[in-house]
Amino acid sequence: MKRYVNLAVTAAAVAATVLPALVGGPRAWWVLPLAVASSVPVLWRDRALLRVALVVGVATTLSASLGAPPLLPVGPLVCLYTFAARASLPIRLLGVALTAAGLLVSLLYPRPDVEVLRYLSVAYLFAYALGTSTRARRTQAAALAERDRRIAGERAAAVLRERTRIARDLHDILTHAVGVMIVQAEAGPLLVRHQPDRADATFATIAATGRDAVVQLRRAVGSLHEPADQPLDQPGLDHLPVLVERVRAAGLDAVLTVSPSGAAVEPPLAPPPDVGVAAYRIVQESLTNVVRHAGARSVRVRLDYTAHSLTVSVTDDGRGCRASDAGLPGYGVVGMRERAHACGGTLRTGPVSDGHGFAVTATLPLSAAAVL
C-alpha cells in the first residue's frame, strides 16, 4: 500500500512540474531536464531523503534563478512534508534550513519577488505542518499500540500469577489431605485388630481430612469466579490448631507453640490476609512433608511474634523431607518460598543444628507497608 501511495505522489509531482514545461510553448533546453530533476527523484525519498531533497531543491532553485516560468514547487514541498513526518529532529532542522535557503535564493535572485515569496512561504509552512500532524498521529498510534502491548503483557502476567497461585493451593490442599489420609489408612487395619478404640478415631480423622480438603478445593476453585480484587476465602492463622491436631491424630507428637507465652494464635493487630494465608500454607506443606517423608516421631510448630514480623518455624526429629529422598521435584519447598516472598518475607530450610531433624523457618511481615 505504501508503495502505491509513493508512486501516486511521484506521478502527481511529475505531472505538476513536467507537463507545464512541455505545453507552454518554446522553452530553453534546460527547462525540461530541471523540471524532471525537481520531481522524479521524489520516488526515492524513503530510501535517501537527504540526497533526494538536495537534488530536488538544487534543481528547483536553478530553474527559478535562470528565469524559468514560475511553477508550484511540488517536489520540494513533498520533501519538506517527508522531513516533518518521518525524519529525526536534527535531520528535520537541516531540511528546514536548506529549504529556506533555497526558497530565498530562488525568489530574491536575480529579481526579488516578495509577493511570490509570501505565497510560497505559506505553502511550505502548510506542508511542514501537515507532516508534523502526520508524525504526531503516528507517534500517538505507536503509544497506543505500546500501551495495548503493555496491558496485554500485564494481563498475561496476572493470569500466570493466578495459575501459579491456584497450582500452589491445589498442591498444598491435595498433598496434605492425601498424605494424612494415606498414613491413617495404612495404620487403620492394624489398629482394627489390636486397638479398635483408636481405629474409630483414625477413620474419623480420614473422613474429617477428606471433608476439609473438599471444602478448601471448593474455595480455591470458587475463587476463579470472583472479581480479581475480592479477598480469597482461605484458611489463616486461626486454623492452625485444627491443622496441628489433625497431624497429631495421624500418630505424630505434634505441638503448636505461640510466643510470647499465652498469646492468641492471631495477635491483637491482625496481619495482612496474605500473611495469614502464607503462614498457614507453609505450616501445612511442612507438616505434609514431615508426615509423608521425614520418618519423624515428633514435630514442633512455633509462632514467634514481634512488633513488626511473624516467624513461623516447623521442626521435626526425622531425617528431613528432601525432595531427592522422596522422589519429588521439590515443588513444595519452591511453593513455600514463593508464598513467603509474595508477602515480603523470607524462608529458610535445612537440617537442625545437631543434625537430627529438619527445620523450615519463615519470617513474614505483620504490616502491609513492610510488603511494599
Secondary structure, 3 states (H helix, E strand, C coil): CHHHHHHHHHHHHHHHHHHHHHHCCCCCCCHHHHHHHCCHHHHHCCCCHHHHHHHHHHHHHHHHHCCCCCCCCHHHHHHHHHHHHHCCHHHHHHHHHHHHHHHHHHHHCCCCCHHHHHHHHHHHHHHHHHHHHHHHHHHHHHHHHHHHHHHHHHHHHHHHHHHHHHHHHHHHHHHHHHHHHHHHHHHHHHHHHHCHHHHHHHHHHHHHHHHHHHHHHHHHHHHHHCCCCCCCCCCCHHHHHHHHHHHHHCCCEEEEEEECCCCCCCCCCCCCHHHHHHHHHHHHHHHHHHHHHHCCCEEEEEEEECCCEEEEEEEECCCCCCHHHHCCCCHHHHHHHHHHHHCCCEEEEEECCCCCCEEEEEEEECCHHHHC
